[in-house]
Amino acid sequence: MTDQFENSEFASPRLFVSFADLDEEDEKIAIAMAHQEPVAGQLIGNNYVIINKIGEGAMASVFKAKQSSTGRLVAIKTLKFVDPTLAERFAREVKIHSRLKHENIVEAIECITTPHGRSYFIMELLQGMSLEDHIDTKGRFNNPTDIANILSQICEALEYAHEKGVIHRDVKPENIILTHQDGRVKVKVLDFGVAKIQEDLQRLTKTGVVLGSPAYMSPEQCMGMDLDHRSDLYSLAVVAYEMVTGQLPFEPETPVQMMEAHCDPNVKPTPIAKHRPDLPALVQLQSALSNVLISEADKRTQTVDQFKMELEIWWRAATAGSKDLPSPFHYSEEKQVPSAKNKGRSIFNTIESKALDSLTGRTTPSKDSANKKGPETSRKKLSPVIGIIIAVVVIIGLSVGLACFIITSLHR
């Protein structure tokens, strides 16, 4: 067991960073943004004592610390760059993350911002191994139940966040920690929303900075488009592919070519059979992943719930000899594929009513328009009633006429 960030995602070869195109002025800006990081023994927020650094990447560093008031060990993440705009964004994303109370999402404790503009994200310290470390050191996963258990927990975390209106934006093996609890693997997902800070960092340092994980980016993220939950779903499918094959679905030589592969509808992922011809229920798993790894978001499997449904079909087929096993996937029978009318409409990382109206296709008419439509609507509602009344009158009239005719005939 290692600490959650130690020797893991922050040294990842999949994280692409380039300052090659920065001119001298941009370099000065980047240097001016840099700020001395915390050191061992330093007190943060009058409550956390830094022990040591346990990881770092292009954007942030992570430290192990002890909470003075409780003695609890925690992890503290801080940006490498000090800027009021970034600090504000960082604090806001931490606040959003802190609302996500789920067993498969790392616990956010608090955010501390110092007067000089550095923010610290305090979170639970996990004892475990990142999914990337597992794949790099132990290779792909072979047992269908192990694969299903991990994927189901990632799905639960993402679906919960999406229902809260939060998009992860950076789903990748580095941000998925495998811990052990009660004799089973427990998944914890890290860094919700932090990828958005990377975009701010790119703007702050002008052009020439490329941050991100092209291997796992959705096509819409590669193209800088607005993202919704389907972007996370695409990234999760890439992670699932790598879990079962030990390889990435696209194998270009450069990050730019990788992004182009994601965006090109004519470029298809390498079939799973090339890497895992022995995988049980190969056809079902290939179908589940292929339905998500599509460049056009509207043509993909639309929700995590639907993805879980397709993954269970694979898992059931792969474990046909163990019919009594409880399914690791939990989905709602009521959450089926959207109708053609609603397909493609989805939540965004916003709660603005205006955005909600545009997404649901609803409009709120003005009072004038409502008044104008009132009489017409009333007539439309009354027209069926009038028709029924006329029909009844006609039937009664015919009945009376027929009765009179019969009576007259009898008297004759």
Secondary structure, DSSP 8 states (H G I E B T S, - for coil): -EETTTTSGGG-TT---B-TT--HHHHHHHHHHB-----TT-EETTTEEEEEEEEE-SSEEEEEEEETTT--EEEEEEESB--HHHHHHHHHHHHHHHT---TTB--EEEEEE-TTS-EEEEEE--EEEEHHHHHHHH-S---HHHHHHHHHHHHHHHHHHHHTT---S--SGGGEEEEEETTEEEEEE--TTHHHHHHHHHHHT-TT-B-S-TTT--HHHHTT---BHHHHHHHHHHHHHHHHHSS-S---SSHHHHHHHHH-TT-----HHHH-TT-TTHHHHHHHHHTT--SSGGGS---HHHHHHHHHHHHHHHTTT-TTS--S----TT-----TTTTT---BS---HHHHHHHHT-----HHHHHHHHHHHHHHHHHHHHHHHHHHHHHHHHHHHHHHHHHHHHH-
